[in-house]
Amino acid sequence: MNAARHLALPLTVLALAWPLAAGAQPTAPATGDAASQAAEQPTRADDQATIDGGKKWLELIDAGKTGEAWDHTAASLKSAVTRNDWVGGVSEIRKPYGKLVSRTPSRFARTHTLPDAPQGDYAIVEYESTFAGGKSALEQLTWKLESDGVFRIAGYFIR
C-alpha cells in the first residue's frame, strides 16, 4: 500500500479544522426550553456560512497550502496524522486533478451521528468540482462542533 493510499483512510475519516470567521460560524444547538431551542436552531444563513467557509478552506488546498490547512486542523486529526504526512498525502491525492476550474455546492446535511465517529454536532457539505482537462470530482467536507464551541473541518474526502 503506497503512502497516499495509506493516508486516504485517516484523511477521509478524520480531517482538518478551519475555524470560520466571526459571523460566518454555524450555530450550535441550543439547550433550554423548546421555544428557545427552536429560535436558536441553525438557519439557512448558518448553512450558507458553512458552505462558504468550506470553499474558503478548500482554496488553501487548491493553492497548494496544505500545510497551512493542517495548521488549522482539529486536535483529533493532529493526533492521528503528522503535519508532514498530511501535506504529502493531500498533495498526492489532489495532484491528478490539476487546477480547479469550478466548485459548486451540491448537498448539505446536519447530523449528530456519523459512522466510526463520536456523537456530536456535524455539518456535511458536498461540492461538485471541475478541474483542468475536464476532470471532475465530488469533494466532501465534514464540520464538527468542538468543545471550545467552534466548528472546524473534521473530514475531507475527494472522489
C-alpha positions in Angstrom: 0.0 0.0 0.0 1.6 3.3 -1.0 1.8 6.2 1.4 -1.0 8.2 -0.3 -3.5 5.3 -0.1 -2.4 4.6 3.4 -3.3 8.2 4.4 -6.6 8.2 2.5 -8.5 6.5 5.3 -7.4 8.8 8.1 -7.8 11.8 5.8 -11.3 10.7 4.9 -12.5 9.8 8.4 -10.7 12.5 10.4 -9.9 15.8 8.9 -9.0 19.3 9.1 -10.0 22.3 11.1 -10.6 25.7 9.7 -12.4 28.0 12.2 -15.0 30.0 10.4 -14.7 33.8 10.5 -16.8 35.6 13.1 -20.3 35.9 11.9 -19.8 33.0 9.5 -19.8 30.2 12.0 -22.6 27.6 12.1 -24.6 27.9 15.3 -24.6 25.2 17.9 -27.8 23.6 19.0 -29.3 25.4 22.0 -30.2 24.0 25.4 -33.1 25.0 27.4 -36.9 25.1 26.8 -38.4 24.1 23.5 -39.3 27.6 22.4 -35.8 29.0 22.9 -34.3 25.9 21.2 -36.5 26.4 18.2 -35.4 30.1 18.0 -31.7 29.2 18.2 -31.6 26.3 15.8 -29.3 26.6 12.7 -30.8 28.6 9.9 -30.4 28.7 6.1 -28.0 31.6 6.7 -25.9 29.4 9.0 -25.9 26.7 6.4 -24.7 29.2 3.7 -21.9 30.4 6.1 -20.8 26.7 6.4 -20.8 26.3 2.7 -18.9 29.5 2.1 -16.4 28.7 4.9 -15.8 25.3 3.3 -15.0 26.9 0.0 -12.5 29.2 1.7 -10.8 26.3 3.3 -10.7 24.4 0.0 -9.0 27.4 -1.5 -6.0 26.6 0.7 -5.8 23.1 -0.7 -6.3 24.5 -4.3 -3.4 26.9 -3.8 -1.1 24.0 -2.5 -1.2 25.4 1.0 -1.8 22.0 2.6 0.5 22.8 5.5 -1.5 25.9 6.3 -4.7 23.9 6.1 -3.2 21.4 8.5 -2.2 24.2 10.9 -5.9 24.9 11.3 -7.0 21.3 11.9 -8.9 19.7 14.8 -6.9 18.2 17.6 -8.2 14.7 16.6 -6.5 15.0 13.2 -3.3 16.3 14.6 -3.1 13.4 17.0 -3.7 10.9 14.1 -1.7 12.3 11.3 1.5 14.3 11.4 1.8 17.6 9.5 4.4 16.1 7.1 2.2 13.0 6.4 -0.9 15.3 5.9 1.0 17.6 3.5 2.4 14.7 1.5 -0.8 12.7 1.5 -3.2 15.5 0.4 -0.7 16.8 -2.2 -0.5 13.3 -3.7 -4.3 12.8 -3.6 -5.0 16.2 -5.3 -2.2 16.1 -7.8 -4.0 14.1 -10.5 -6.9 16.6 -10.6 -4.9 19.6 -11.6 -6.1 23.2 -11.4 -9.6 24.0 -10.2 -12.0 25.4 -12.8 -15.2 25.5 -10.7 -16.7 24.3 -7.5 -20.5 24.2 -6.8 -22.1 23.1 -3.5 -24.4 20.2 -4.3 -25.6 18.7 -0.9 -25.8 19.9 2.7 -26.9 18.0 5.8 -26.6 18.2 9.6 -26.4 15.2 11.8 -25.4 14.1 15.3 -24.0 10.7 14.3 -21.5 9.5 11.8 -20.1 6.0 11.2 -16.9 5.4 13.3 -17.1 8.9 14.8 -18.1 10.1 18.3 -21.6 11.6 18.8 -21.6 15.3 18.2 -22.9 18.1 16.1 -21.8 17.8 12.4 -22.5 19.6 9.2 -21.6 17.9 5.9 -21.2 19.8 2.6 -20.5 18.2 -0.8 -19.2 20.2 -3.7 -19.2 19.2 -7.4 -15.8 20.3 -8.6 -14.4 20.6 -12.1 -10.7 20.6 -12.7 -8.4 21.4 -15.7 -8.6 18.9 -18.5 -12.3 18.2 -17.8 -11.7 16.1 -14.7 -14.4 16.2 -12.2 -14.7 15.2 -8.6 -17.0 15.2 -5.6 -15.4 16.9 -2.6 -16.9 16.4 0.8 -16.2 18.4 4.0 -17.4 17.4 7.4 -17.6 20.1 10.0 -17.7 19.2 13.7 -18.6 21.4 16.7 -15.6 21.1 19.0 -15.5 21.5 22.8 -14.5 25.2 22.5 -17.7 25.9 20.7 -16.1 26.4 17.3 -17.0 24.4 14.2 -13.9 23.0 12.4 -13.5 20.8 9.5 -13.4 17.2 10.7 -13.2 15.4 7.4 -12.1 15.8 3.8 -12.8 13.4 1.1 -12.4 13.6 -2.7 -13.5 11.1 -5.3 
